[in-house]
Amino acid sequence: MEKQDIKALLSLAASEAHTALPAAVTAGSFMPEYAEILRRKVREATGLQRPLEGLRIVVDAGNGAGGFYAAQVPEPLGADTTGSQFLEPDGSFPNHIPNPEDKAAMAASITASSAATAT
C-alpha cells in the first residue's frame, strides 16, 4: 500500500460511511481448506502423495493456535506426529509464549522432540 492508500483507509475507518457489501454473512471454517492448500502444495512440490512417510515430526503449537496443523497437514502427508504438544487452543497462554525466538519456548520444543525421538 502506498501512503495515500493508507490515508484513505484510515479516513474510511474513521467515518460513518458503509460499503455496499451484502448484509448476509455465511459462517464457516477456513482451516480445512487451508490445510488442503498446504497438503496440495507439498504434494505438488514433491510429486508424492505421502512425502513425509517414515518421519516423526513433533508439533509444538504453543497454546493451540496452530493445533489443527498436526492432524490436518503432516499426518495426511505420512508423518508420525506422536509427541506433539499443546495442540488445544488456550488464550491464557499457560504453556509458553507464542514466540519462536523465546528461549523457554524453544526449550519446550527441543525437549518434546528429543523425548519423541523425532527425525
ChimeraX attribute file (.defattr): number of C-alpha atoms within 10 A of each C-alpha:
attribute: neighborCount
match mode: 1-to-1
recipient: residues
	/A:1	6
	/A:2	6
	/A:3	8
	/A:4	9
	/A:5	10
	/A:6	11
	/A:7	12
	/A:8	11
	/A:9	12
	/A:10	11
	/A:11	12
	/A:12	13
	/A:13	11
	/A:14	9
	/A:15	9
	/A:16	7
	/A:17	9
	/A:18	8
	/A:19	6
	/A:20	6
	/A:21	6
	/A:22	6
	/A:23	6
	/A:24	6
	/A:25	6
	/A:26	5
	/A:27	6
	/A:28	6
	/A:29	7
	/A:30	8
	/A:31	13
	/A:32	13
	/A:33	10
	/A:34	14
	/A:35	19
	/A:36	14
	/A:37	13
	/A:38	16
	/A:39	20
	/A:40	16
	/A:41	12
	/A:42	19
	/A:43	16
	/A:44	11
	/A:45	10
	/A:46	11
	/A:47	11
	/A:48	12
	/A:49	15
	/A:50	17
	/A:51	17
	/A:52	18
	/A:53	15
	/A:54	11
	/A:55	15
	/A:56	21
	/A:57	21
	/A:58	25
	/A:59	22
	/A:60	25
	/A:61	22
	/A:62	26
	/A:63	21
	/A:64	19
	/A:65	15
	/A:66	16
	/A:67	19
	/A:68	16
	/A:69	20
	/A:70	23
	/A:71	17
	/A:72	17
	/A:73	20
	/A:74	25
	/A:75	20
	/A:76	18
	/A:77	19
	/A:78	16
	/A:79	20
	/A:80	21
	/A:81	18
	/A:82	17
	/A:83	17
	/A:84	21
	/A:85	21
	/A:86	19
	/A:87	19
	/A:88	14
	/A:89	15
	/A:90	13
	/A:91	9
	/A:92	9
	/A:93	13
	/A:94	10
	/A:95	17
	/A:96	17
	/A:97	14
	/A:98	15
	/A:99	11
	/A:100	11
	/A:101	9
	/A:102	11
	/A:103	11
	/A:104	14
	/A:105	17
	/A:106	16
	/A:107	11
	/A:108	16
	/A:109	20
	/A:110	15
	/A:111	11
	/A:112	19
	/A:113	21
	/A:114	13
	/A:115	11
	/A:116	16
	/A:117	13
	/A:118	17
	/A:119	11
